[in-house]
Amino acid sequence: MFIRDAEHLWSSDEIEWERISKGGTGYGIFRLKVPEGWLVYSSCPVHGRPGGFITVVTGNASLVFIADENHKWDCTLIEP
């Protein structure tokens, strides 16, 4: 994903994902403040039983950009 940063405002020293939903370790919804908006990362476990013998835990994930030039998105923790 490309984040436009013509003024070089974003520093890798400032990367701090904020959890905005409850979830297990490593799972949930998180946001990251970036120039002109937010990156939002969502992940969730998927449980399956291939052949009906064993439970396999894998994950699905999504990453999206939310435009919010002035970072006005006031977020309350989302309950699952």
N, C-alpha and C positions, 0 to 999 in steps of 0.2 A: 504494500500500500504506500502511495506517495503522499506526503504531507507538504504542501507548499509552505516555504519559510524564507521568502525573499529577503527579509530583514534579519535573518539569523537570530531569531528570538529564542529558539528552542535549544536547550543544552542537554546533553545526555546525562549530566550530573543531576538534573531535575526530574528524572523519570521516577514517578511514584504512582502506581496503580491504586485507585481507590475502590474498595469493594462497595457495590451499591445493591447487592442482594445477598441473602443468606444462602449458604450452600456448604457442601463438604469441603475438605481440604483440596484446594486447587480448582474447585468447581464453583460456578456462580456467575455473576455479572460484575464487571469491573469497568472503570472509566479512567482515562488518562488525559490530562489537560495538554493540548497541543495548540500551535498557532491557529487561530480562527475557528476553534471548536474542540471537539473531544473525539478520542478513539474509544470505542466501546467494544469490549471483548466479552463474549458469552461462551461458557462451556458447560456441558452436562454429561453425566455418565450414561452409558447405554449398556444394559445387561442383556446377555443373550445365552442361549444354551445350544451350541452347535451339536447336532446329533442327539440332544437331550441328555448328554452325559455330564457336562461340566459347565459351570457358569464362567463366562468371559466378560470382563469389564473393559470396555473401550470408551472413547469419548468423542463427542461432536463439539465443534467450536465454530464461532463466527466472529468476524472483526468488521466493524463498520465505522464510518466517520460521520459525526453529527455536527453540522455547521452551527456555530454559536460564537460569532466574532468577539463578543464582549464577555464570554463565559458567564452568562446569566443563569444557566441551568442549575437550579437549587434542587438538590437531590436528597430524598429521604430513603433510608434503607428499605428495599423492596422485600416483602415477605413472600416466600414461595407458595 
